[in-house]
C-alpha cells in the first residue's frame, strides 16, 4: 500500500482481493443435503416408535356391540332439554318411558342437570318441579362446573348400565361414538329409542 497526500492508494492486488467472488459452501448440517434428510427421517421414526400408545380397553359389559348390562329396571339419564321437550309435547316422563320400553324405568338426574335447570330461571319452574319428584334418582357429580354434556358422556363411558334421554343433536353425536349406549328422544309426541333392537318405541298418542 502506498500513501499519497494523506490518502490510501489501492494497489491492483488489494482491489482484486476485496472484490473477488466468494464461493458459497453449504453447511454440512443443512437439511437440504440428502444424507441429512435420511437422518432426520430416521430420528422421527425412532421417536414415533418410543411413544407410549394408549389403547382404550373394551368394556366387559359388551358382547361385541350388545350391551349385557342393560335390562329392566332401566336406569335412564335425563338431560335438561329432554325434560323441556317432554313438557312442550305434553308427555308424562314416567308413563312415556314405560310405553317405550314396556318395563320399569328409573329416571336419573345428575347435579349438573339440576344446576342447569336452576340457571334457566323461573320460566322453567315446571321442569324444576318435575325433576324434584322423589321417583327421580339423584346422582351426585364430582366435576367442576355445571356443563351436563361432558358429565353424561363420561358417566356412560364408565358405566354401561344407563340409557341417555336427550334431544340435543351434539350430545347424540357424542354418545353414538360410545358403543352399547341407547339414546331416548322425543318424536311425534312420544318417546322413541335408538340403538336398542328389542324395542320399537311407544305407540303414538292420539
C-alpha positions, 0 to 999 in steps of 0.5 A, spaced: 500 500 500 502 506 498 500 513 501 499 519 497 497 526 500 494 523 506 490 518 502 490 510 501 492 508 494 489 501 492 494 497 489 491 492 483 492 486 488 488 489 494 482 491 489 482 484 486 482 481 493 476 485 496 472 484 490 473 477 488 467 472 488 466 468 494 464 461 493 458 459 497 459 452 501 453 449 504 453 447 511 454 440 512 448 440 517 443 443 512 437 439 511 437 440 504 443 435 503 440 428 502 444 424 507 441 429 512 434 428 510 435 420 511 437 422 518 432 426 520 427 421 517 430 416 521 430 420 528 422 421 527 421 414 526 425 412 532 421 417 536 414 415 533 416 408 535 418 410 543 411 413 544 407 410 549 400 408 545 394 408 549 389 403 547 382 404 550 380 397 553 373 394 551 368 394 556 366 387 559 359 389 559 359 388 551 358 382 547 361 385 541 356 391 540 350 388 545 350 391 551 349 385 557 348 390 562 342 393 560 335 390 562 329 392 566 329 396 571 332 401 566 336 406 569 335 412 564 339 419 564 335 425 563 338 431 560 335 438 561 332 439 554 329 432 554 325 434 560 323 441 556 321 437 550 317 432 554 313 438 557 312 442 550 309 435 547 305 434 553 308 427 555 308 424 562 316 422 563 314 416 567 308 413 563 312 415 556 318 411 558 314 405 560 310 405 553 317 405 550 320 400 553 314 396 556 318 395 563 320 399 569 324 405 568 328 409 573 329 416 571 336 419 573 338 426 574 345 428 575 347 435 579 349 438 573 342 437 570 339 440 576 344 446 576 342 447 569 335 447 570 336 452 576 340 457 571 334 457 566 330 461 571 323 461 573 320 460 566 322 453 567 319 452 574 315 446 571 321 442 569 324 444 576 318 441 579 318 435 575 325 433 576 324 434 584 319 428 584 322 423 589 321 417 583 327 421 580 334 418 582 339 423 584 346 422 582 351 426 585 357 429 580 364 430 582 366 435 576 367 442 576 362 446 573 355 445 571 356 443 563 351 436 563 354 434 556 361 432 558 358 429 565 353 424 561 358 422 556 363 420 561 358 417 566 356 412 560 363 411 558 364 408 565 358 405 566 354 401 561 348 400 565 344 407 563 340 409 557 341 417 555 334 421 554 336 427 550 334 431 544 340 435 543 343 433 536 351 434 539 350 430 545 347 424 540 353 425 536 357 424 542 354 418 545 353 414 538 361 414 538 360 410 545 358 403 543 352 399 547 349 406 549 341 407 547 339 414 546 331 416 548 328 422 544 322 425 543 318 424 536 311 425 534 309 426 541 312 420 544 318 417 546 322 413 541 329 409 542 335 408 538 340 403 538 336 398 542 333 392 537 328 389 542 324 395 542 320 399 537 318 405 541 311 407 544 305 407 540 303 414 538 298 418 542 292 420 539 
